Amino acid sequence: MSHEPQVLPLVVLSIREQIDRVFARYVGPIASEIGREEFDHWRESGQIGPLGLHRYISRLARHIPEENSRRAFMREASECIKMS
């Protein structure tokens, strides 16, 4: 059984880019490498819709060691998901 790559809606990709920019403010230049790895894990999980983005945020947050910063990142990144 072959694994077909998942095609993500543009809105999800746009939100992911916003989340990645927030993440970079917390971890610096390594954010793109971590984001790429976590994005691949997230995409492979199959939970790739807008609601699944909370899981992506949680995966990224694990890489922020300081608890207050981790919580602040999660709050700020979650704002990227809210749609008006």
Secondary structure as UniProt FT lines:
FT   HELIX           10..27
FT   HELIX           28..30
FT   HELIX           31..45
FT   HELIX           50..52
FT   HELIX           53..61
FT   TURN            62..63
FT   HELIX           67..81
//
